Amino acid sequence: MAKEKERVEVAIGDGVVVLKRERSSNPVIAGILGVDRDESGEIDTIWLDRLVHKVGEDEFVGWSVSGAVSSILRRNASKVTSLTVHQ
């Protein structure tokens, strides 16, 4: 029986990313080291200051996630946005 993926929502703040896991009341907060933007100015890649994803986890809501030393978030091609905050 395949294990169901945990839903993780991403909120982008001023210099930080906040992750909210479906089965947890504790948010995960990481600093943003850098971003890349697409032609329209939307953030499409975010480099974080630490690992925020678990082993075997490769997707958050609207984002793919990877990285061995620190997490890198890349917006999914569908441009699904979740809880994006601009301050």
Secondary structure by P-SEA (a helix, b strand, c coil): cbbbbbbbbbbbcccbbbbbcccccbbbbbbbccccccccccccbbbccccccccccccccccccccccbbbbbccccccccccccc
